[in-house]
Amino acid sequence: MTTDRKYDIVIVGGGPAGLTAALYAGRARVRTVLLERGAPGGQLLNTEAIEDYPGFDHITGAQLAERMAEQARKFGVDIETANVTAIRNGGERKRVETESGTYEADFVILTAGGEPKKLGIPGESDFQGRGVSQCAICDGAFFKEQDVAVVGGGDAAVEEAAFLTRYARKVHLIHRRTHFRAQAILVEAARKNPKIEVILNTIVTEVQGDENGVTGISVKEHGASPRLLPVAGFFVFIGFQPNVQFFDHREHPKHDALNFLITDSTMETSVPGVYAAGDVRSQLTRQITTAVGDATTAAIDAVKKLEARKHQLTPVPVDAYGESDNLIIPAH
Ligand code: NAP
């Protein structure tokens, strides 16, 4: 194991939240490293086109990722390829362990996102971003007046199927059981929606397509033979898992019932000095815009506390209304 690499801030995860935290920390001139196991960009790299990020009416996920990474590097942030295995709370100094060595820092900003669950059927990965999607808000508008399918029986599937009817000609809502897990009010609304066709007791076995993207899916009702359902878009909403596996259970930050980390208004978790931003955080929605907003707050707060620590000052705590007058009061 190599010797510890010492930084002020270690950012874990290089999606939009991590790259934004890196930008703000870099501009504040604090020693910052961003650790990412793959190429910087996170889920942006699975997204063909983005039309809901302000300032860009159309940009590919890869282009936005590259721009964000370049911008962070420009301000002196080290972006390193490393697979993080553990985050240890050593009090004032945190240790971030990777397969290629250990990093030490005053603050950790966890922006490791999560993974939408996948069906694991043939064609699903091949057509990811080319008709297969896990985000109706991001990709729904690409399917104007076309037929699409949604799989899943929870709130997300039923709600997103309804959202997709703004664009699609028809939405097939496919669930493997005879009853939905989603709230009754959402199911009732979906059943009344003339654009939604509910298909129960049915699984999806394959995604088919050509060089232009998805052309259809194979579906199989229980006890029946498979049949082809022609669709241009296939939306998978079967749950989402945040990447929070780095913590020992004794030092695990507080989380909600689905394991998303709970933060205060500065994005700090219940473990002092450990922040969470983006998809890993418990919140209403998971968008690029919300991820960059969370990360901005986290980085600014971490830098503020770092400065206070360096100069042995006590930052004014955020008050009950989430506001602070930004004054710094000497400790003595
Ligand atoms: P979820 O509630 O866990 O539902 C996942 C759905 O996907 C279930 O119906 C499940 O089927 C199905 N599924 C799982 N694996 C599958 C597979 N391999 N093949 C086919 N179907 C599969 O997930 P979610 O809908 O993403 O919601 C997550 C949480 O967010 C929930 O607590 C939900 O209430 C909340 N949420 C709330 C709202 C809202 O309040 N408006 C909106 C979105 C999400 P089974 O039923 O057979 O297990």
Residues whose N, C-alpha, C, O or C-beta is under 5 A from the ligand:
A	BS01	NAP	L119 G152 G153 G154 D155 A156 A157 E159 R176 R177 R181 F237 I238 G239 F240
